[in-house]
Structures are given as C-alpha cells and as structure tokens.
Amino acid sequence: MLLSALILFLGSMTTGCSQPDEADIPVFSENVKEHIETLASDEFEGRAPATPGGRKTVEYIENQFAKIGLKPAVGDSYRQAVPLMEITGRNFSELMITGENNSLSFSYLDDMIVNTSREVEEMNLQDSELVFVGYGVVAPEYDWDDYQAIDLEGKTVVILVNDPGFVLQQDELFTGRAMTYYGRWTYKFEEAARRGASGAIIVHQTAPAGYGWDVVRNSWSGAQYHLGENNGEPLLEVEGWVQEHVAEKIFEAAGWTLQEAMEEAVSPDFSPRSLDLTASVSFENSIRHSESYNVVGYIEGTEAPEESIVYMAHWDHLGKEETEEGVKIYNGAVDNATGTGGLIALAERFATLDQAPRRSVVFMAVTAEESGLLGSRYYTENPIFPLETTVGGINMDALNVYGATHDVTVIGYGNSEMDEYLRRHAFRQDRELVPEGSPEKGYYYRSDHFNFVRQGVPMIYANAGTDYIGEDEEYSKMVQEDLDGRYHDPSDVVHDLWRYDGIHQDLWLFYYIGMDLANTDDFPQWYEGTEFKELREASAHLREY
C-alpha cells in the first residue's frame, strides 16, 4: 500500500470540538480523556503493582483491549505475568559514620535513604570501610576505570551521580553534557555489586541527578519492587543515597572536601581512595512475593505478521501512603495515566482500519516502571514477539497536557533512523524536532524504551516541545515549574491547567509514524557511533535490510 494512500494531511481531517483556549487540533479520540481521568482517579489508588489499585488497573486495560478487539498476546490472555519481590523496609537506624576522631549520625528520609535488593528479613551493615570511587564508572571505550581492581570485599563505596562529562562539559569526555548510561544510578549500583562491594552510597546533587531530593525520598521509601528472578546477578547488601550536605560532612570528617573529591574524580588518572571512615546502618524488611502483569494485545499483520511495531506505556505509579495527616495517593495523572490512556486510544484507532497493516502492531502496557523499569525488562528478557523481528517502537511516558506545540522534543535525538520517521510526520503537522534541553538528566535511560534499546531495538521517546501555540515564554516556564513541582508527588492529578489538544496532536503524530512503519519493509538502523548499532546488526542474518 502506498504511503501516500495511508497518510492524510492532518488539516484535511474532521476537526472535533475544542475548548476556547485550545489550539485547533483535530480530536484523535473522543475516549482518551475518559481513559486518563479514570486511571488517574482515587479509585485506582495510585496504581502500584500487586495492590488492589494495580489489579484494578490491569483489569481496566485488559477489558479495554478486549472491547477494542485486539488479539491476546499470551495464548488466550492479555497478561504476561511478571514475578515481583516486594521489599518494604522498616525500623531504620541512623546512618553512623565513624572515624578515629569523628562520629556522625544521619537520619532516614531527611538525610539519607537506604534499602536492599536482597531477600533478607534483617540487614545489618556494620563498620564497613568507606571508599570513594569517583563516578563509579568502568568504561573501556573511554579508557576509564574508577575501580582499578581494588578489593572491595566488605566495603561500601561512595559514588558521585552522573558522569565526568557533565562536570567538564567537554564533548570529547564521555558525551559532554549529555548523560551516558554510566551516569545512571542503576548502572552505579550494578557495577559496585559486580566489583564485590557490600554497600554503595550515591551522593545526591540536584543538577547532575536531574531531580530533587523529594524525588529520591518518595521513590525510594515504602515498598520497593524487584524482579523475582534476578538471573544470578550479584546484589549489594545496602543501596543508598545521601543528601549533598551529608556528603560534605562525610568528606570533611575524612580530612577532605566534597569539592576536592569532585575535582579529582574528573581526571582519567583518578584512583579509588579510602576515606578512613566506616559506615553502619541497620533495618528490617517485610518481604512479599507476588505477580504483576504486562498487558499485551496486538493486531496481526496481513503480509509480514512475524514482524512487529510496538506502542508501549507503563501503567503503574507509586500507590498510596499512610501518613499522620491521612492517606496520600500518588495518582500519577501525567505519569503515566496519560500514556496509558493514549495507548488505549491508539489501539482503538488501529482497530477501526478496514484492513490491518502488513506488519503486526503490538500494544503493551507494562508494569513496575517506577520500580526500575522492571516490567519492560522482564518482557525484553522473555519476549512474546521476537526482538530480532521487532522493527521499532514508540514509548509514551507522560503526554503533553498543557497545549499543542510548534515543536517536538526528542529524547535521545540523533541515535537512530527512527528520527527520520518522526521528522517526516512532525513536518506534516508544521512542527520541528528539537533535541531535549537537558540531556544531562539522562531521560533516555529513565523510561521503558531503554530495555528495548539495550537489546538493539530502536525506539522513539518524544514529548511535546516548549513552544506552545498561542503562548509566550512565560507560559513555557510556568509549565516546566508545574511539571517539576508535581513529579512523583501526590499533586500529580488532573487539574485546571490541563488542555487535551496537545495530547490529540501527539497521538496523531504517533499514529502516523506507526502506520508508516507497519506498512513498509524498512528496518530502521542505529547511526554510526552509537553503542547499540552492533546489537541490531547481529541479527541481520534474519533478513536482508
């Protein structure tokens, strides 16, 4: 089928009714507003996995997929079971830092956060020697090794957040201002465990982390989820964070300063250094094994059904919290009731086609994103549709609720040929692509598409831009402040500033990209110089590109 026959210029589509303050964007779905507001309601209790609210969410998506007429992807079921281990810490001691002439104590939540990925009812880290390992990076391609074969048995490493390129802003050092995967906390804990450490403590700083302490506090306290199958990976006894002012006191007690430590850490000649201090902390754990679910349905392709295009969004959020003031519900309206509602709306539209696309189109609502991208990780380790023939996909994590834009922000811009599909269809909307404004925050590694990327599958992760139609720069600043203030906070609810024209605009964009990919025989590739190119090319024997 010719592309021109598939893709209509957006201006020729029937325009739905808009609110007076919304741009004149055709309505993509009459139902998307209802889907989003339902999922973001108190009834769903913040959609935490393996809770009544989480189970209600799975049932809702499953029922919608069945109503739409999607084929179930797991036999006769839409559910892919994801084994989870829920660990809830309690009775946290203070973090004690002790030296020959020093004794410091720091309180849970206000000063530090600790937990464990190990299945143990009690954790007691006692007198563990502190070793500063800079950014905790081992990157042969950059000739960088912060560990240098040091013996870390029984020791706890202190690690800076992000990577050296962020500090020096030099493109030739890692990727300059843009964070690499080496800058993500997930990598830092994984590498510390591989190096044999007992504990790892990351120094939180807002600018290089890309978020404030409240995000760490809210995300790392309460129930923490892990895959019930860890594939034999080494695990730390204690994983934790400390506030910057805490780190300053620790380095001062070591006869050093945090600033001096940071200056040494950006040198390729950096060597790990004992702080001549020990760390002690203890806590108890309640452990519960459970299952949550990825919800997966699809439309089978007519000519190449073994090849697939993926639309995905995570359905989970942070659940609810009992406090002295009462119950706080983390409704996760933007993050990610919007993406889940958009996923259902896209499935509805594809299901209305007179003829299915030539390739299969998969709709995947994944669980436990907020717990470390666990649902998508489980899927990519246990794929239903072979990753070798997964052409590419679109991840929707926090859609635009502040109005239509002239631009499209691309997370991970310049990595793959998927950018060209995005550019082509954004042009049809009179929109331009812009790279993300804060690549140092590592958003490319912070959502579910990255688990596909790690397997060599190119993915689009794009959000609304900052140039809002009919608005000025002050409006854009207000939007960013509002988003930042509500992120991972109980205030992430549907509110008066919401405008749905931006959601409709982006859903049209994502729809036509998917239609394009699903009706061609093209397999988008990674650009030269990206670390994922070889992974994609390793499966080239399956077909001729």
N, C-alpha and C positions, 0 to 999 in steps of 0.2 A: 504494500500500500504506500502510495507516495506521501512524503512528509507534508506536502502542501495540502493534501486532502485530509490529513489528520489535524493540522493545526490552523485554527481560525484566528484571525486577528482579533485581539481581545475587545477592541472597540466595537466590533460588529455583534457582540453577544448581547442578549437581552439584559438590561440593567434592572436590578432589584431596587426596592425602596431603600433609601439611605436616610440616616438621621441628618438634620440640617448641618451639623458640624463635621460630617464625614465627607471624604472625597468621593467623587462619582465613580466608584469601583463596582463592577458587576458582582452580584451576590454569587458566591461559589456554592453555598449550601444553606438552605433555609433551616437546617437542623443543627449546624455546628454550634450555635450559641447555646442551644438547649443541652447538647452533649457536654460542653465545657462547664456550664453553670451547675449541671447535675454532679459531675465528677468533683467539682470544687466545693460542693456544699458540705455542711457539717455532718450530714447523714453518712458520708463516706469516711469520716473520722481521720482525715489526713492520709489515707491510702497507704499505710505502712504494710509491707509484705507480711503474710501469715498472721494477720489480725482480722477481726470481723470486718473492718473497713476495707482491708486489702482483698478479702474474699468477695466482698460485695462488688468491688471494682472489677475483679476478674469476671464475675457473673455478668456484670453490665456489658463489658466489651464482648464477651462470648455471645450474649444474646443479640447484640447489635450485628455482629458478624453473621450469625445465623439468619437474622432477619434480612440482611442485605443479600444473602445467598452465596457468600464466599464458601469455597471448599475448605473443610477442616484439614489442617496440615499434618496432624498426628493420628493417622488411622481415621477413625470417625470422630476424633476430638480436636478441638482448637487449642488444647492445653499441652504445653511442653512442661513437664514437672522439673523444677529447679530445686535441688536439695540445698537447704539452708541450715546453718547452725547459728542460732541467735545467742549472743553472749551479752548479758546485762550485768555490768559491774556495780558494786555497792560497797559501803564501808571503806571508802578510800582513805588511806592515811595521807598525811602531808608528804610531799617530796622532800626528803632530807638530803642536803648536800654537805658533806663533811670533809674537812681537811685538817692539817696539823694544827692550824691556828684559827679555824673557821668552823662554824656550824650554822647553816642556813636552812630555813624551812619555808615551803611554798604550798599554798592551799589549792585544792582541787577546784576546778572551774575558773576561779578568778585569776590564778597564776599559771596553772598547768592543767593539762588533760593527759590521762594515761588509760590504756586498756591493753588487751591482749587478743591475739588471734588463736591462741592455743586453747584446747578443750580441757581446761583445768578449773576446779572449783575455788582454788585459792592461788593467788600469785604473790610471791614474796621475793622481791629483788633486794638483796642485802649487800651493802658495801661493795657495789660494783664500780670498778675504776672507770672514771670518765676519760674518754679520748676524743679530742677534736679532730674530725676528718674532713674539714672544709665543707665542700658541697656534696661529699659522699658519692663521687662520680668515678666510674671506671669506663672510659671511652677510648678504645684503641684507635678509632678513626680520627680522633683529635689528639692522639698521643698524650692522654690524660689518665692519671691513676692517683686518686686521693687516698687509696688504702695501702698501696705498695707492700703487699704481703705481710702486713702487721698481724701479729697474733692477737685476736680479739676475744678469745675464749673467756667467758665470764665478765666481759667488759661492756660498757654502754657508750655508744658513740653519740657525739653532739654534732648536728649537721645543720648547715645553712640552707634556707629554702631557695628555690630557683637554681640557676646555673651561672657559671662565671661570666658568660656573655652578657647577662643582664646588667652586671655591675659596670663593666668597662664600656659597654655599648659599642663594641668593635665587631664588625661583621665577620672578620676573619677568626674570631674566637667563638667557637660553637656557632650559633646563628645570630650573634649580636643580641639585640634587644628581644627578639622572639625566643620564647622558651622552647627548649627541646624536651624530649621525654625524660631526659636526665634531671630535669628540674622539678618533676612531679613528685609529690610525697609518696605515691605508690612505688615508684622506682626506688626511692631512697630507702624505704623500709625493706623492699625486696633485696636490694644489694647488700644492706647491712646484715640481713639474715644469711645471705649466701656467703658472706665473709666470716660468719661464725660468731657474731656479736650476740650478747644476751639481750641487750636493750638498745633502743635508738630514740633520741630526742631531737626533734626538729625545732629550730629557733623560728618563731613566727615573726614576720615583719610584713606589714600590710601591703606595701608597694610590690615587692617581689613575689609575695604569695598571690596577690590579686584579689584578696578579700580580707575583711577584718577579723578580729578575734571572736566576735559573736558567731561568725560562720563556723569556726573551729569548735567553739563551745557547743553550739546547737547540734552540729553534725556528729560530733564525737562523743557526746554524752547520751545516756539512755541505751536502749537496745542497739547492739551492733551486729550486723549480719555478715556471714562469711559463707562461701560455698562449702557444703557438707563434704565435698570431695576435693581435697587440696592437691591431689596428684603427687604426693610425696615431697612437696616444696618445703624448704626449711622455713621455720617460723620463729620470730623473735619472742622472747618472754614478755617484754614490755615495749609497746609502741607509744610514743607520746609527743606532745608539743609543749613548749613553754613560751610565755609572752616575752617580748623583746626586753622589757625592763628586768625580767628574771634572768635572762641570759647575761645581761650586763653585770648583774651582781655575781653570777657564777664565774664569769671571766675575771672580774675584779678579785674574787677570792683566790683565783689561780695566779694572781700577780700579772695579769694581762688586761687588755680591754677588748670589748667586742669589736670595736673599730679596727684595732690592730689585727685581730683574728681574721676579719673580713679582708683586710689588705693582703695578708699572707695567702689567703685561700684562692685568690685570683691568679696566682703565679703557677705556671706549669711545673715549677720545681717544688711546689708545696709538699710537705711531708706530714703525716699524722703526728699528733703531739698529745701526750698525756697531760691532763690538767692537774695531776696530783691531788685529785679530789675523788670522793666516792659518792654514789647515789644509792638511796634506799627508798623504796616505796612498796606498799602492800595494798591489796584489795581482794574482795571476794567476788565470785561470779555465779550467776544463775545461768544455766545452760539449757537450751531447748532446741531440739531438732525438729525441723518442720519442712514442709514443701511450700514453695510459692510457684507461680506459673508465668511463663511467657504465653501470650495468647496469639496464635498464628493462624491466619487464613489466607487463601490465595485464589486468584483467577487463573485457570490453566491456559497456557498459550496454545495457539492453534497450529503453529508451524514448528516452533522450537520450544516445546514445553519444558525441556530439561534445562533451559537457560532462564534465569530469573532476574527480576528487578525488585529491589527491596525498599519499601517505605517502613520506617520504624519510628517509634516514640516510646519513652518509658512512662509507665502508668503510675509508678509509686511516688510517694513523698515521705515525709518524716513522721506521720502519725499524730498522736496526741500525747500530752504531757500533764501529769498531775502536779500541781504546784500549790503553795499555801493560798494563793489567790483564787484557785479553782483550776479547771481543766483548760489547757491551752491546746487548740487544734491548729496544726500546721496544714492548712488547706491546700497549699501548693497550686493556686489557681493558674498563675503564669507557668510555674514549674511543677508539674507539666500537664495540668488538665488541658491546657491549650493544645499541646502537641498530640495528646491522646484523642481529643475531640476532632482535631484536624485529620488524624489518621482515619478515624471512622468516616469522616466526611469524604475523604479521598476514595475510600473503599466504596462508598455509596455511589459516587460518580462513575467510577470504573465499571461498576456492576450494571449501569444503565446503558452501556455501549451495545449497539446492535450486534457487533462482532467483537469477540475478545481479541486482544493484541496477539502478535505472533509469538512473543515470549510470555512466560508466566510472570504475574505480578503478585508479590508477596506483601502482606500487611502484617506487621509484627509489633505488638505492644509488649515490651519487655519489663521484667520486674527488677527490683533491687539496684537500680542505677545509683540511688543516693547512698548506697552502702558500698560503693566501689565498682560500679558497672558490672555487677555480678550476673544479672540475667543475660545480658548480651555476651558476656564472657562465656557463660555456660553454653549458649547457643553456638558460638563460633568454635567451641571445643567439641560440640555434639550437634553438628548442623543437620537440619532437616533437608534443606536444599544444598547440594554440594557447593562449597565455596569456590571450587575451580570453575564452575559454570554460573556463578553469581556475577552478573555483569557489572553491577554497581548499585548504589542506592542513595536514598535521601533520609537524613536523620532530622527529626523535628523535636527540638528541645527548647521550649519557651518561645511561642509565637508572639508576634507583634500585636499588642493590644492598645497602642497609642495613636494609631492612624497610619494611613498609607504614606509611602515614602518615594522619593525620586531615585533612591539608591538601594543597593543590596549589599550587606556586609557579609563577606565570605571568610569563614574561619578556616585557616589552612590554605589560603589563596596561593596559587602557583604550584600546587603539588601534583595535580593530575589533569588529564584531558577532560575530566568532568567539568572543569571550569568553563570549557567552551560550550557545553550544553547549557550551563547556567547563563552564560553571557548571551547566547543566542535568544533565549526566551525572555530574559530580562530586557533585551533590546526591544522586543515586541511590546513590552509594557512601557517603553520610553524610560527605562531605568538603566543605571550603570552599576557595574561591580566595583566595590571598593574593598581593599584588604581590611581586616579587623584593625581597629585602632589601638588595641592593647595586646599585641602578640606575646608580651612578657607574662601575661596571666595564664597562658597555656590552655586556653579553652579547647584547642584541638585535641587535647589529651583528656578532657574532662567530661566527655559525653560518650554515649554508647557506640557511635560510629567507629570509635577508635579501636574497638575489639575486632571489627571487620578490617580496618586499615592494617592492623598488626598481622593479619593473615593475607595481606596483599590485595584486598578488595577496595577499589577506590570509592569514596563516599562523598556526598555533598553535605556540608553542615553550614547552612546560611541563615542569617537572621535579617530582620529589617535594618535598614540603614539609619542614619541620623538626620537626614534631610527630609523632614516631614512636609508633605504637600500642604501649602497654605499656612505654614507656621515658620517662626523665626528661630534663631539660635537659642534664645532664652527658653523656648519650649523644649528644644532638644536637651538642654541642660536639666530642665525640670524632670524630663522623662528619665534621664540617667540617675538623678538623685532619688527619684521614686523607686526605680528598679533596685538600686543598691540598698535602699532602706528596707525593702520588703523581702529581699533574697534570703531564703531559708529562715523566714521569720513568720510568726503567726499572722502578720499583717498581709501576707501574700494571698489576698482574697479578691473576688470580683468587686470593683469599686467604681466610683463616679467618673474617673478619668478614662475608663475603658472605651475604646471605639473599635468596632469589628471590621471596618473597611480594610485595615492593614492585614488582618487575618485572611479575608477574602482575596486580597491582592496576592499574598504569598501562596495560598493554596492553588490559585490558578497557575502561578509560576511552577510550583512543584508538580502539578498535574501534567502540564505540557512537557516538562522535562522527562517525566516517567513515560508518557505516551511516545515520545521521540525514541527513547532508549528501548522501549518494548517492541518497537516496530522497525528496528534496524538490525543488521547483523554485526554491527560495530561492537568491539570490546575496548572501552576506554583504558588507556595505559597511564602509568605514572611518568612524570617528566624525569629527565636525566638529573642525577644528583640527589634524588630522594631515596631514603633508606628502605622504601617499600617496593621499589621497582623490581628488584631481583625476585622478590616473593611472587609477584604477579607473573613474571616471565618463567618462573619454574614450572608453571602449569601450562605453558604454551603448547606442550605436546598434545593437549586435548583437542586443539583445533588450530586452524591456520588463521592468524589475525590479518 
